[in-house]
Amino acid sequence: MSTSIGTTRVDEVMSTVVFTVGAKDKIPDVATLFEKHDVNAAPVVNDANVCIGIITSHDLVEYESTRIKVMEHLDRGLGFDLGHYGDGQSFPLLRVPIDEAGIQMTTNVQTAEVHTSLSHAARTMCEKHIHHLVILDDEKHPVGILSSLDILGHVTGEPVARHDRSS
């Protein structure tokens, strides 16, 4: 059974259970949150609960990949001073990535309001090549997350099954 998205609003489809993180939250804690609640994205909020970014499972993979490369570099006995070897080429300085959500998050977060049409939200997600929109209230507080899976579930008439592992 297929359902049209033309007249549907995002608040009819989005997940209203929103797990937010703070900018100083550590990446391992964010990863644990994602695994425990079967989510792939969380809005990053400031002390006033205003959305300042989004962190996704993709950001966690990039963080871990960079961390592993740096640690392998160090394990081989190589230092961080990589400037001007041999032919005078300059190499980028390797740094251990900072394990805070505010450093690893995407700051150009794409958002929508609760009354936004689902078709408009879907177009935005396609144009921006993203899988999540943070849904905000009038005060810029996150009140929902719309994922590409939520849209597919709506179109097919199949509810999205999330497996919260917190119990």
C-alpha positions in Angstrom: 0.0 0.0 0.0 1.5 3.3 -1.0 0.7 6.7 0.6 1.1 10.0 -1.1 3.5 12.6 0.5 1.9 15.6 -1.3 -0.4 16.7 1.5 1.4 15.1 4.5 3.3 17.2 6.9 6.6 16.2 8.5 5.1 16.1 12.0 2.9 13.2 10.8 5.9 11.1 9.9 8.9 12.2 11.9 10.2 10.5 15.0 9.2 12.5 18.0 11.7 10.7 20.3 14.7 13.0 19.9 18.0 12.1 21.6 20.1 15.3 21.7 23.7 15.6 22.7 25.8 18.6 23.9 28.8 20.0 22.2 31.2 18.7 24.9 29.7 15.2 24.9 32.4 12.6 24.1 32.2 10.6 20.8 32.3 7.2 22.6 29.2 8.3 24.6 27.5 9.4 21.4 28.2 6.0 19.8 26.8 4.3 22.9 23.6 6.4 22.6 23.2 5.5 18.9 23.7 1.8 19.6 21.5 1.7 22.7 18.5 3.5 21.0 19.0 2.3 17.4 19.4 5.8 16.0 21.9 7.2 13.4 21.7 10.9 14.1 21.3 13.3 17.0 20.9 17.1 17.1 23.7 18.9 19.0 22.3 21.5 21.2 23.7 24.3 23.3 22.8 25.1 27.0 19.5 26.7 25.9 18.5 23.5 24.0 18.9 25.4 20.6 20.1 23.2 17.8 23.7 24.1 16.7 24.5 21.1 14.6 23.9 17.4 14.0 26.1 14.4 14.5 25.5 11.3 12.5 26.8 7.8 12.3 28.8 9.0 9.2 30.5 11.6 11.4 31.4 8.8 13.9 32.9 6.7 11.2 35.0 9.6 9.9 36.2 10.3 13.4 37.2 6.7 14.1 38.9 6.4 10.7 41.0 9.5 11.3 41.8 8.3 14.9 43.0 4.9 13.6 45.2 6.5 10.9 46.9 8.8 13.4 47.4 6.0 15.9 48.9 3.7 13.3 51.2 6.6 12.2 52.4 7.0 15.8 52.7 3.2 16.3 55.2 3.1 13.4 57.3 5.6 15.4 56.5 8.5 13.1 56.1 11.9 14.8 53.8 14.7 14.0 56.4 17.0 12.4 55.9 16.1 8.7 56.8 19.4 7.1 59.3 19.7 4.2 60.6 16.2 3.6 62.9 15.4 0.7 61.9 17.4 -2.3 60.5 20.3 -0.2 56.9 19.2 -0.4 54.8 20.2 2.6 52.7 17.5 4.2 49.6 18.1 6.3 50.2 17.9 10.0 48.5 14.8 11.5 46.5 15.4 14.6 44.6 13.1 16.9 40.9 14.1 16.4 39.2 15.8 19.3 36.6 13.4 20.7 33.8 15.9 21.3 30.5 16.1 19.4 30.8 19.8 18.9 34.1 19.3 16.9 32.9 16.3 14.9 29.3 17.5 14.1 28.0 19.0 10.9 27.4 22.7 11.7 25.4 23.4 8.5 22.5 21.3 9.8 19.5 21.1 7.6 16.2 21.8 9.4 12.5 22.1 8.8 9.5 23.2 10.9 6.7 20.9 12.0 4.3 22.3 9.4 6.7 21.7 6.4 5.3 19.4 3.8 6.8 16.0 3.5 7.4 16.5 -0.2 9.4 19.7 0.4 11.4 17.9 3.1 12.1 15.0 0.8 13.2 17.4 -2.0 15.6 19.1 0.5 17.1 15.8 1.6 17.7 14.8 -2.0 19.1 18.2 -3.0 21.5 18.3 0.0 22.3 14.5 -0.2 21.4 14.0 3.4 19.5 11.3 5.3 18.2 13.4 8.3 16.4 16.6 8.9 16.1 18.1 12.3 12.6 19.3 12.9 12.5 22.5 15.1 9.8 24.4 17.0 9.5 28.2 16.9 12.3 28.6 19.4 14.8 26.4 17.4 14.5 23.5 19.8 14.5 20.1 18.2 11.2 18.4 18.5 11.7 15.6 15.9 14.0 13.9 13.5 12.9 13.0 9.9 14.9 10.3 8.3 14.9 9.0 4.7 13.7 5.7 6.2 10.7 7.5 7.8 9.7 8.8 4.4 10.1 5.4 2.8 8.0 3.9 5.6 5.3 6.4 5.0 5.3 5.9 1.2 5.1 2.1 1.6 2.7 2.1 4.4 5.1 0.2 6.6 6.0 1.6 10.0 9.7 2.0 10.7 10.8 -0.5 13.3 13.3 0.9 15.8 14.9 -1.5 18.2 15.6 0.4 21.4 18.2 -1.6 23.4 17.9 0.4 26.6 15.9 -2.3 28.4 
